[in-house]
């Protein structure tokens, strides 16, 4: 592993677990996050995914998963930089994520802010992850519409190993 890859990955290795956040790259990609440096992760309208967002803590590592493309999988890494808060798009009538039933006094939906960490030179394919026993329990493979899911410590460690391999093969 290169010194640059070690420097990029080292801060992510300490937590007990990480998160996987799905996005369609035509809507928001790791490249966009790289350009912007930071974003609000909003518009999640699945209750289980929302509950996982509510568990996120500042400093938590996140793998950005590109979905709804020919070859889905992990495209890069980010970090949670703002704790969960009410998703403002739920109250914005102009937003495609507007929810007329969401009450500002008792918000239904949650956002977090992410900061860019790194973009992988190629996507780690979902098919590769599915074939790896370390990811056998990953909820993404059992609940296809889930857009946020936790990775346990062994899965996260293995994901970081795969990220390092992708970088050295580039």
N, CA and C atoms as an extended XYZ file, in Angstrom:
510
Properties=species:S:1:pos:R:3:atomname:S:1:resname:S:1:resid:I:1 pbc="F F F"
N         0.852       -1.175        0.000 N   UNK     1
C         0.000        0.000        0.000 CA  UNK     1
C         0.898        1.239        0.000 C   UNK     1
N         0.533        2.225       -0.799 N   UNK     2
C         1.331        3.445       -0.886 CA  UNK     2
C         1.188        4.271        0.389 C   UNK     2
N         2.152        5.164        0.610 N   UNK     3
C         2.108        6.036        1.788 CA  UNK     3
C         0.869        6.932        1.738 C   UNK     3
N         0.509        7.396        0.535 N   UNK     4
C        -0.675        8.256        0.391 CA  UNK     4
C        -1.940        7.492        0.761 C   UNK     4
N        -2.034        6.234        0.325 N   UNK     5
C        -3.211        5.424        0.661 CA  UNK     5
C        -3.272        5.164        2.153 C   UNK     5
N        -2.126        4.878        2.772 N   UNK     6
C        -2.105        4.657        4.222 CA  UNK     6
C        -2.567        5.897        4.959 C   UNK     6
N        -2.093        7.057        4.506 N   UNK     7
C        -2.472        8.315        5.154 CA  UNK     7
C        -3.974        8.560        5.022 C   UNK     7
N        -4.542        8.260        3.847 N   UNK     8
C        -5.966        8.463        3.616 CA  UNK     8
C        -6.811        7.489        4.417 C   UNK     8
N        -6.367        6.232        4.508 N   UNK     9
C        -7.174        5.204        5.153 CA  UNK     9
C        -6.968        5.118        6.655 C   UNK     9
N        -5.816        5.499        7.138 N   UNK    10
C        -5.504        5.319        8.556 CA  UNK    10
C        -6.549        5.918        9.488 C   UNK    10
N        -7.013        7.142        9.269 N   UNK    11
C        -8.000        7.696       10.197 CA  UNK    11
C        -9.319        6.925       10.191 C   UNK    11
N        -9.608        6.200        9.114 N   UNK    12
C       -10.862        5.465        9.023 CA  UNK    12
C       -10.776        4.088        9.674 C   UNK    12
N        -9.588        3.641       10.020 N   UNK    13
C        -9.429        2.279       10.521 CA  UNK    13
C        -9.801        2.139       11.998 C   UNK    13
N        -9.835        3.212       12.750 N   UNK    14
C       -10.032        3.134       14.189 CA  UNK    14
C       -11.449        2.779       14.639 C   UNK    14
N       -12.524        3.286       13.985 N   UNK    15
C       -13.864        3.010       14.502 CA  UNK    15
C       -14.202        1.525       14.493 C   UNK    15
N       -15.138        1.146       15.359 N   UNK    16
C       -15.569       -0.248       15.432 CA  UNK    16
C       -16.339       -0.642       14.183 C   UNK    16
N       -16.963        0.307       13.510 N   UNK    17
C       -17.766        0.023       12.323 CA  UNK    17
C       -17.838        1.268       11.448 C   UNK    17
N       -18.372        1.091       10.267 N   UNK    18
C       -18.584        2.212        9.355 CA  UNK    18
C       -19.971        2.096        8.755 C   UNK    18
N       -20.257        2.974        7.824 N   UNK    19
C       -21.564        3.047        7.186 CA  UNK    19
C       -21.411        2.944        5.687 C   UNK    19
N       -22.433        2.457        5.028 N   UNK    20
C       -22.527        2.507        3.578 CA  UNK    20
C       -23.738        3.352        3.232 C   UNK    20
N       -23.525        4.368        2.389 N   UNK    21
C       -24.602        5.249        1.948 CA  UNK    21
C       -24.715        5.100        0.440 C   UNK    21
N       -25.920        4.759       -0.027 N   UNK    22
C       -26.164        4.586       -1.457 CA  UNK    22
C       -26.584        5.901       -2.089 C   UNK    22
N       -26.128        6.088       -3.313 N   UNK    23
C       -26.556        7.218       -4.102 CA  UNK    23
C       -26.496        6.849       -5.576 C   UNK    23
N       -27.378        7.424       -6.351 N   UNK    24
C       -27.292        7.262       -7.794 CA  UNK    24
C       -26.334        8.335       -8.292 C   UNK    24
N       -25.261        7.945       -8.979 N   UNK    25
C       -24.272        8.946       -9.385 CA  UNK    25
C       -24.828       10.019      -10.319 C   UNK    25
N       -25.943        9.738      -10.996 N   UNK    26
C       -26.558       10.773      -11.835 CA  UNK    26
C       -27.217       11.855      -10.979 C   UNK    26
N       -27.497       11.524       -9.706 N   UNK    27
C       -28.086       12.482       -8.773 CA  UNK    27
C       -27.010       13.142       -7.920 C   UNK    27
N       -26.144       12.317       -7.338 N   UNK    28
C       -25.042       12.828       -6.516 CA  UNK    28
C       -23.974       11.750       -6.454 C   UNK    28
N       -22.771       12.079       -6.871 N   UNK    29
C       -21.696       11.087       -6.959 CA  UNK    29
C       -20.545       11.430       -6.024 C   UNK    29
N       -19.648       10.484       -5.874 N   UNK    30
C       -18.436       10.738       -5.091 CA  UNK    30
C       -17.619       11.853       -5.747 C   UNK    30
N       -17.667       11.946       -7.078 N   UNK    31
C       -16.954       13.030       -7.770 CA  UNK    31
C       -17.524       14.390       -7.398 C   UNK    31
N       -18.845       14.460       -7.250 N   UNK    32
C       -19.480       15.708       -6.834 CA  UNK    32
C       -19.063       16.059       -5.416 C   UNK    32
N       -19.067       15.062       -4.538 N   UNK    33
C       -18.633       15.306       -3.164 CA  UNK    33
C       -17.178       15.758       -3.139 C   UNK    33
N       -16.354       15.184       -3.982 N   UNK    34
C       -14.945       15.591       -4.059 CA  UNK    34
C       -14.838       17.075       -4.438 C   UNK    34
N       -15.612       17.486       -5.434 N   UNK    35
C       -15.597       18.899       -5.869 CA  UNK    35
C       -16.086       19.831       -4.776 C   UNK    35
N       -17.181       19.431       -4.113 N   UNK    36
C       -17.794       20.291       -3.099 CA  UNK    36
C       -17.086       20.211       -1.755 C   UNK    36
N       -16.452       19.079       -1.465 N   UNK    37
C       -15.743       18.904       -0.205 CA  UNK    37
C       -16.631       18.475        0.949 C   UNK    37
N       -17.878       18.889        0.897 N   UNK    38
C       -18.810       18.618        1.993 CA  UNK    38
C       -20.231       18.691        1.435 C   UNK    38
N       -21.134       17.896        2.025 N   UNK    39
C       -22.531       17.949        1.572 CA  UNK    39
C       -23.468       17.583        2.712 C   UNK    39
N       -24.715       17.948        2.512 N   UNK    40
C       -25.780       17.491        3.398 CA  UNK    40
C       -26.351       16.229        2.747 C   UNK    40
N       -26.382       15.130        3.498 N   UNK    41
C       -26.967       13.881        2.996 CA  UNK    41
C       -28.436       13.914        3.371 C   UNK    41
N       -29.271       14.215        2.396 N   UNK    42
C       -30.693       14.419        2.666 CA  UNK    42
C       -31.545       13.614        1.700 C   UNK    42
N       -32.851       13.712        1.883 N   UNK    43
C       -33.778       13.061        0.978 CA  UNK    43
C       -34.012       11.584        1.249 C   UNK    43
N       -33.474       11.051        2.329 N   UNK    44
C       -33.676        9.638        2.674 CA  UNK    44
C       -35.118        9.475        3.156 C   UNK    44
N       -35.879        8.638        2.459 N   UNK    45
C       -37.297        8.477        2.792 CA  UNK    45
C       -37.662        7.009        3.030 C   UNK    45
N       -36.799        6.315        3.669 N   UNK    46
C       -37.031        4.940        4.097 CA  UNK    46
C       -36.813        4.938        5.602 C   UNK    46
N       -37.775        4.422        6.367 N   UNK    47
C       -37.695        4.529        7.825 CA  UNK    47
C       -36.489        3.802        8.408 C   UNK    47
N       -36.162        2.637        7.878 N   UNK    48
C       -35.009        1.918        8.433 CA  UNK    48
C       -33.720        2.682        8.135 C   UNK    48
N       -33.590        3.182        6.914 N   UNK    49
C       -32.412        3.982        6.564 CA  UNK    49
C       -32.354        5.245        7.422 C   UNK    49
N       -33.495        5.865        7.632 N   UNK    50
C       -33.559        7.054        8.490 CA  UNK    50
C       -33.089        6.732        9.900 C   UNK    50
N       -33.509        5.598       10.419 N   UNK    51
C       -33.089        5.207       11.768 CA  UNK    51
C       -31.579        4.998       11.834 C   UNK    51
N       -31.009        4.438       10.778 N   UNK    52
C       -29.554        4.288       10.746 CA  UNK    52
C       -28.877        5.659       10.687 C   UNK    52
N       -29.428        6.578        9.895 N   UNK    53
C       -28.862        7.943        9.843 CA  UNK    53
C       -28.851        8.565       11.231 C   UNK    53
N       -29.881        8.318       11.991 N   UNK    54
C       -29.972        8.880       13.341 CA  UNK    54
C       -28.896        8.320       14.273 C   UNK    54
N       -28.325        7.170       13.940 N   UNK    55
C       -27.265        6.569       14.750 CA  UNK    55
C       -25.871        7.100       14.395 C   UNK    55
N       -25.752        7.790       13.279 N   UNK    56
C       -24.446        8.295       12.838 CA  UNK    56
C       -23.903        9.314       13.829 C   UNK    56
N       -22.604        9.307       13.987 N   UNK    57
C       -21.923       10.233       14.892 CA  UNK    57
C       -20.806       10.949       14.142 C   UNK    57
N       -20.502       12.159       14.572 N   UNK    58
C       -19.405       12.905       13.964 CA  UNK    58
C       -18.136       12.054       14.032 C   UNK    58
N       -17.462       11.965       12.917 N   UNK    59
C       -16.244       11.172       12.826 CA  UNK    59
C       -16.459        9.793       12.232 C   UNK    59
N       -17.709        9.333       12.175 N   UNK    60
C       -17.967        8.007       11.611 CA  UNK    60
C       -17.534        7.952       10.150 C   UNK    60
N       -16.909        6.851        9.742 N   UNK    61
C       -16.532        6.674        8.339 CA  UNK    61
C       -17.711        6.171        7.513 C   UNK    61
N       -17.733        6.578        6.247 N   UNK    62
C       -18.822        6.232        5.340 CA  UNK    62
C       -18.232        5.798        4.000 C   UNK    62
N       -18.726        4.698        3.472 N   UNK    63
C       -18.402        4.290        2.109 CA  UNK    63
C       -19.556        4.753        1.217 C   UNK    63
N       -19.220        5.431        0.145 N   UNK    64
C       -20.234        5.920       -0.799 CA  UNK    64
C       -20.432        4.855       -1.871 C   UNK    64
N       -21.655        4.373       -1.955 N   UNK    65
C       -22.024        3.271       -2.838 CA  UNK    65
C       -22.823        3.840       -4.011 C   UNK    65
N       -22.292        3.682       -5.222 N   UNK    66
C       -23.025        4.105       -6.413 CA  UNK    66
C       -23.998        2.994       -6.815 C   UNK    66
N       -25.271        3.357       -6.942 N   UNK    67
C       -26.312        2.375       -7.260 CA  UNK    67
C       -27.037        2.767       -8.540 C   UNK    67
N       -27.884        1.851       -8.980 N   UNK    68
C       -28.710        2.063      -10.171 CA  UNK    68
C       -27.867        2.393      -11.402 C   UNK    68
N       -26.754        1.703      -11.520 N   UNK    69
C       -25.860        1.823      -12.668 CA  UNK    69
C       -25.480        0.405      -13.104 C   UNK    69
N       -24.824        0.294      -14.247 N   UNK    70
C       -24.467       -1.020      -14.782 CA  UNK    70
C       -23.616       -1.834      -13.804 C   UNK    70
N       -22.675       -1.180      -13.129 N   UNK    71
C       -21.770       -1.872      -12.214 CA  UNK    71
C       -21.753       -1.155      -10.865 C   UNK    71
N       -22.759       -1.423      -10.013 N   UNK    72
C       -22.837       -0.730       -8.718 CA  UNK    72
C       -21.762       -1.208       -7.746 C   UNK    72
N       -21.480       -0.350       -6.767 N   UNK    73
C       -20.535       -0.715       -5.721 CA  UNK    73
C       -19.961        0.512       -5.039 C   UNK    73
N       -18.914        0.292       -4.265 N   UNK    74
C       -18.290        1.358       -3.482 CA  UNK    74
C       -17.370        2.186       -4.379 C   UNK    74
N       -17.630        3.498       -4.395 N   UNK    75
C       -16.887        4.410       -5.268 CA  UNK    75
C       -15.936        5.324       -4.507 C   UNK    75
N       -16.104        5.433       -3.185 N   UNK    76
C       -15.240        6.323       -2.426 CA  UNK    76
C       -15.592        6.331       -0.954 C   UNK    76
N       -14.878        7.175       -0.225 N   UNK    77
C       -15.032        7.255        1.226 CA  UNK    77
C       -15.307        8.683        1.666 C   UNK    77
N       -16.071        8.794        2.739 N   UNK    78
C       -16.413       10.092        3.328 CA  UNK    78
C       -16.417        9.923        4.842 C   UNK    78
N       -16.718       11.016        5.517 N   UNK    79
C       -16.778       10.991        6.968 CA  UNK    79
C       -17.939       11.881        7.409 C   UNK    79
N       -18.653       11.460        8.449 N   UNK    80
C       -19.737       12.273        9.019 CA  UNK    80
C       -19.097       13.449        9.755 C   UNK    80
N       -19.513       14.667        9.398 N   UNK    81
C       -18.936       15.865       10.027 CA  UNK    81
C       -19.979       16.711       10.757 C   UNK    81
N       -21.231       16.334       10.645 N   UNK    82
C       -22.281       17.009       11.420 CA  UNK    82
C       -23.270       15.950       11.860 C   UNK    82
N       -23.574       15.958       13.154 N   UNK    83
C       -24.474       14.977       13.747 CA  UNK    83
C       -25.867       15.062       13.119 C   UNK    83
N       -26.652       14.011       13.248 N   UNK    84
C       -27.995       14.007       12.669 CA  UNK    84
C       -28.835       15.205       13.105 C   UNK    84
N       -29.597       15.718       12.149 N   UNK    85
C       -30.487       16.855       12.385 CA  UNK    85
C       -31.681       16.723       11.444 C   UNK    85
N       -32.765       17.457       11.686 N   UNK    86
C       -33.942       17.338       10.816 CA  UNK    86
C       -33.603       17.680        9.365 C   UNK    86
N       -34.099       16.863        8.456 N   UNK    87
C       -33.860       17.063        7.030 CA  UNK    87
C       -34.707       18.237        6.534 C   UNK    87
N       -34.075       19.351        6.165 N   UNK    88
C       -34.847       20.523        5.746 CA  UNK    88
C       -35.620       20.312        4.446 C   UNK    88
N       -35.224       19.337        3.619 N   UNK    89
C       -35.961       19.116        2.372 CA  UNK    89
C       -37.366       18.585        2.634 C   UNK    89
N       -37.581       17.992        3.799 N   UNK    90
C       -38.918       17.479        4.129 CA  UNK    90
C       -39.931       18.601        4.270 C   UNK    90
N       -39.453       19.807        4.567 N   UNK    91
C       -40.343       20.952        4.790 CA  UNK    91
C       -40.372       21.921        3.603 C   UNK    91
N       -39.575       21.652        2.587 N   UNK    92
C       -39.445       22.538        1.429 CA  UNK    92
C       -40.377       22.064        0.315 C   UNK    92
N       -41.446       22.800        0.089 N   UNK    93
C       -42.447       22.410       -0.913 CA  UNK    93
C       -41.876       22.325       -2.323 C   UNK    93
N       -40.754       22.967       -2.569 N   UNK    94
C       -40.130       22.930       -3.893 CA  UNK    94
C       -39.201       21.725       -4.064 C   UNK    94
N       -38.923       21.030       -3.003 N   UNK    95
C       -38.005       19.889       -3.046 CA  UNK    95
C       -38.720       18.614       -3.487 C   UNK    95
N       -38.032       17.794       -4.257 N   UNK    96
C       -38.602       16.493       -4.632 CA  UNK    96
C       -38.729       15.581       -3.406 C   UNK    96
N       -38.077       15.943       -2.306 N   UNK    97
C       -38.134       15.155       -1.066 CA  UNK    97
C       -39.124       15.728       -0.050 C   UNK    97
N       -39.924       16.693       -0.479 N   UNK    98
C       -40.925       17.296        0.409 CA  UNK    98
C       -41.879       16.235        0.944 C   UNK    98
N       -42.187       16.331        2.231 N   UNK    99
C       -43.131       15.419        2.873 CA  UNK    99
C       -44.165       16.250        3.627 C   UNK    99
N       -45.370       16.376        3.083 N   UNK   100
C       -46.384       17.214        3.737 CA  UNK   100
C       -46.785       16.721        5.126 C   UNK   100
N       -46.486       15.453        5.433 N   UNK   101
C       -46.839       14.910        6.751 CA  UNK   101
C       -45.742       15.138        7.785 C   UNK   101
N       -44.575       15.612        7.350 N   UNK   102
C       -43.484       15.856        8.292 CA  UNK   102
C       -43.701       17.190        8.989 C   UNK   102
N       -43.657       17.154       10.298 N   UNK   103
C       -43.933       18.326       11.129 CA  UNK   103
C       -42.622       18.878       11.699 C   UNK   103
N       -42.315       20.151       11.485 N   UNK   104
C       -41.076       20.716       12.039 CA  UNK   104
C       -40.963       20.558       13.560 C   UNK   104
N       -42.102       20.480       14.248 N   UNK   105
C       -42.081       20.311       15.702 CA  UNK   105
C       -41.712       18.875       16.099 C   UNK   105
N       -41.941       17.940       15.179 N   UNK   106
C       -41.595       16.530       15.409 CA  UNK   106
C       -41.106       15.958       14.081 C   UNK   106
N       -39.902       16.335       13.671 N   UNK   107
C       -39.410       15.960       12.334 CA  UNK   107
C       -39.401       14.452       12.109 C   UNK   107
N       -39.824       14.079       10.936 N   UNK   108
C       -39.902       12.674       10.558 CA  UNK   108
C       -38.591       12.187        9.919 C   UNK   108
N       -37.893       13.086        9.227 N   UNK   109
C       -36.732       12.696        8.425 CA  UNK   109
C       -35.457       13.349        8.921 C   UNK   109
N       -34.327       12.707        8.616 N   UNK   110
C       -33.035       13.090        9.177 CA  UNK   110
C       -31.988       13.293        8.087 C   UNK   110
N       -31.082       14.214        8.340 N   UNK   111
C       -29.912       14.450        7.491 CA  UNK   111
C       -28.658       14.371        8.349 C   UNK   111
N       -27.539       14.163        7.705 N   UNK   112
C       -26.217       14.344        8.309 CA  UNK   112
C       -25.379       15.068        7.270 C   UNK   112
N       -24.279       15.645        7.690 N   UNK   113
C       -23.346       16.253        6.745 CA  UNK   113
C       -22.134       15.340        6.616 C   UNK   113
N       -21.666       15.214        5.378 N   UNK   114
C       -20.498       14.397        5.074 CA  UNK   114
C       -19.386       15.262        4.514 C   UNK   114
N       -18.153       14.840        4.759 N   UNK   115
C       -16.981       15.453        4.142 CA  UNK   115
C       -16.292       14.403        3.290 C   UNK   115
N       -15.777       14.833        2.182 N   UNK   116
C       -15.049       13.958        1.267 CA  UNK   116
C       -13.764       13.456        1.923 C   UNK   116
N       -13.461       12.181        1.724 N   UNK   117
C       -12.188       11.601        2.160 CA  UNK   117
C       -11.381       11.164        0.949 C   UNK   117
N       -11.956       10.292        0.109 N   UNK   118
C       -11.213        9.851       -1.072 CA  UNK   118
C       -12.148        9.241       -2.106 C   UNK   118
N       -11.728        9.331       -3.353 N   UNK   119
C       -12.423        8.688       -4.461 CA  UNK   119
C       -11.553        7.522       -4.910 C   UNK   119
N       -12.165        6.383       -5.126 N   UNK   120
C       -11.415        5.219       -5.568 CA  UNK   120
C       -11.161        5.297       -7.076 C   UNK   120
N       -10.039        4.753       -7.547 N   UNK   121
C        -9.757        4.791       -8.983 CA  UNK   121
C       -10.730        3.941       -9.793 C   UNK   121
N       -11.354        2.977       -9.144 N   UNK   122
C       -12.432        2.202       -9.768 CA  UNK   122
C       -13.374        1.743       -8.659 C   UNK   122
N       -14.606        1.466       -9.048 N   UNK   123
C       -15.618        1.012       -8.100 CA  UNK   123
C       -15.289       -0.409       -7.638 C   UNK   123
N       -15.440       -0.654       -6.339 N   UNK   124
C       -15.379       -2.020       -5.820 CA  UNK   124
C       -16.771       -2.587       -6.051 C   UNK   124
N       -16.861       -3.524       -6.959 N   UNK   125
C       -18.152       -3.998       -7.440 CA  UNK   125
C       -18.975       -4.723       -6.373 C   UNK   125
N       -20.274       -4.499       -6.434 N   UNK   126
C       -21.198       -5.181       -5.532 CA  UNK   126
C       -21.051       -6.692       -5.686 C   UNK   126
N       -20.835       -7.163       -6.898 N   UNK   127
C       -20.679       -8.608       -7.116 CA  UNK   127
C       -19.461       -9.150       -6.375 C   UNK   127
N       -18.387       -8.369       -6.313 N   UNK   128
C       -17.187       -8.782       -5.569 CA  UNK   128
C       -17.488       -8.828       -4.073 C   UNK   128
N       -18.214       -7.835       -3.582 N   UNK   129
C       -18.547       -7.796       -2.169 CA  UNK   129
C       -19.502       -8.935       -1.794 C   UNK   129
N       -20.476       -9.202       -2.655 N   UNK   130
C       -21.428      -10.292       -2.390 CA  UNK   130
C       -20.713      -11.635       -2.275 C   UNK   130
N       -19.641      -11.808       -3.044 N   UNK   131
C       -18.906      -13.078       -3.053 CA  UNK   131
C       -17.955      -13.216       -1.870 C   UNK   131
N       -17.732      -12.132       -1.151 N   UNK   132
C       -16.781      -12.128       -0.035 CA  UNK   132
C       -17.524      -12.443        1.269 C   UNK   132
N       -17.119      -13.484        1.994 N   UNK   133
C       -17.820      -13.857        3.238 CA  UNK   133
C       -17.874      -12.743        4.284 C   UNK   133
N       -16.945      -11.804        4.246 N   UNK   134
C       -16.943      -10.709        5.227 CA  UNK   134
C       -18.201       -9.849        5.114 C   UNK   134
N       -18.852       -9.875        3.945 N   UNK   135
C       -20.020       -9.021        3.711 CA  UNK   135
C       -21.334       -9.811        3.706 C   UNK   135
N       -21.292      -11.035        4.188 N   UNK   136
C       -22.475      -11.909        4.161 CA  UNK   136
C       -23.663      -11.290        4.905 C   UNK   136
N       -23.407      -10.546        5.959 N   UNK   137
C       -24.492       -9.966        6.738 CA  UNK   137
C       -24.902       -8.570        6.310 C   UNK   137
N       -24.310       -8.058        5.257 N   UNK   138
C       -24.589       -6.682        4.840 CA  UNK   138
C       -26.046       -6.528        4.389 C   UNK   138
N       -26.748       -5.599        5.006 N   UNK   139
C       -28.172       -5.404        4.735 CA  UNK   139
C       -28.458       -4.981        3.294 C   UNK   139
N       -27.530       -4.313        2.638 N   UNK   140
C       -27.743       -3.894        1.253 CA  UNK   140
C       -28.097       -5.082        0.368 C   UNK   140
N       -27.567       -6.250        0.696 N   UNK   141
C       -27.803       -7.422       -0.134 CA  UNK   141
C       -29.112       -8.127        0.202 C   UNK   141
N       -29.700       -7.790        1.320 N   UNK   142
C       -30.970       -8.398        1.725 CA  UNK   142
C       -32.143       -7.443        1.543 C   UNK   142
N       -31.874       -6.159        1.609 N   UNK   143
C       -32.920       -5.142        1.462 CA  UNK   143
C       -32.473       -4.139        0.406 C   UNK   143
N       -32.790       -4.449       -0.833 N   UNK   144
C       -32.304       -3.670       -1.968 CA  UNK   144
C       -32.656       -2.193       -1.956 C   UNK   144
N       -33.759       -1.837       -1.342 N   UNK   145
C       -34.164       -0.422       -1.363 CA  UNK   145
C       -33.589        0.379       -0.200 C   UNK   145
N       -32.821       -0.272        0.623 N   UNK   146
C       -32.199        0.408        1.757 CA  UNK   146
C       -31.049        1.281        1.252 C   UNK   146
N       -31.018        2.544        1.654 N   UNK   147
C       -29.991        3.455        1.151 CA  UNK   147
C       -28.909        3.794        2.176 C   UNK   147
N       -29.085        3.373        3.400 N   UNK   148
C       -28.088        3.579        4.449 CA  UNK   148
C       -28.031        2.292        5.253 C   UNK   148
N       -26.824        1.772        5.464 N   UNK   149
C       -26.730        0.579        6.304 CA  UNK   149
C       -25.387        0.548        7.020 C   UNK   149
N       -25.375       -0.091        8.175 N   UNK   150
C       -24.129       -0.215        8.926 CA  UNK   150
C       -23.280       -1.357        8.378 C   UNK   150
N       -21.983       -1.244        8.595 N   UNK   151
C       -21.051       -2.339        8.330 CA  UNK   151
C       -20.419       -2.682        9.677 C   UNK   151
N       -20.453       -3.951       10.042 N   UNK   152
C       -19.823       -4.338       11.307 CA  UNK   152
C       -18.300       -4.231       11.165 C   UNK   152
N       -17.611       -4.369       12.266 N   UNK   153
C       -16.157       -4.157       12.272 CA  UNK   153
C       -15.417       -5.065       11.287 C   UNK   153
N       -15.711       -6.372       11.224 N   UNK   154
C       -14.999       -7.205       10.245 CA  UNK   154
C       -15.268       -6.791        8.794 C   UNK   154
N       -16.520       -6.429        8.487 N   UNK   155
C       -16.848       -5.991        7.123 CA  UNK   155
C       -16.147       -4.680        6.802 C   UNK   155
N       -16.130       -3.749        7.761 N   UNK   156
C       -15.476       -2.466        7.516 CA  UNK   156
C       -13.969       -2.656        7.312 C   UNK   156
N       -13.366       -3.490        8.125 N   UNK   157
C       -11.928       -3.763        7.981 CA  UNK   157
C       -11.636       -4.350        6.598 C   UNK   157
N       -12.465       -5.281        6.171 N   UNK   158
C       -12.278       -5.895        4.850 CA  UNK   158
C       -12.489       -4.869        3.748 C   UNK   158
N       -13.472       -3.997        3.906 N   UNK   159
C       -13.706       -2.960        2.903 CA  UNK   159
C       -12.481       -2.054        2.765 C   UNK   159
N       -11.876       -1.691        3.872 N   UNK   160
C       -10.671       -0.857        3.810 CA  UNK   160
C        -9.522       -1.596        3.125 C   UNK   160
N        -9.435       -2.895        3.337 N   UNK   161
C        -8.417       -3.695        2.641 CA  UNK   161
C        -8.657       -3.667        1.132 C   UNK   161
N        -9.914       -3.801        0.730 N   UNK   162
C       -10.238       -3.760       -0.696 CA  UNK   162
C        -9.967       -2.378       -1.287 C   UNK   162
N       -10.259       -1.334       -0.529 N   UNK   163
C        -9.956        0.030       -0.992 CA  UNK   163
C        -8.453        0.180       -1.241 C   UNK   163
N        -7.651       -0.339       -0.332 N   UNK   164
C        -6.186       -0.269       -0.465 CA  UNK   164
C        -5.735       -1.053       -1.693 C   UNK   164
N        -6.329       -2.221       -1.939 N   UNK   165
C        -5.963       -3.021       -3.096 CA  UNK   165
C        -6.293       -2.292       -4.389 C   UNK   165
N        -7.460       -1.677       -4.455 N   UNK   166
C        -7.879       -0.942       -5.645 CA  UNK   166
C        -6.881        0.188       -5.930 C   UNK   166
N        -6.439        0.851       -4.878 N   UNK   167
C        -5.484        1.946       -5.066 CA  UNK   167
C        -4.134        1.444       -5.584 C   UNK   167
N        -3.680        0.318       -5.085 N   UNK   168
C        -2.362       -0.183       -5.516 CA  UNK   168
C        -2.428       -0.763       -6.929 C   UNK   168
N        -3.606       -1.179       -7.370 N   UNK   169
C        -3.766       -1.720       -8.722 CA  UNK   169
C        -3.962       -0.616       -9.768 C   UNK   169
N        -4.220        0.588       -9.320 N   UNK   170
C        -4.495        1.692      -10.252 CA  UNK   170
C        -3.243        2.156      -10.972 C   UNK   170
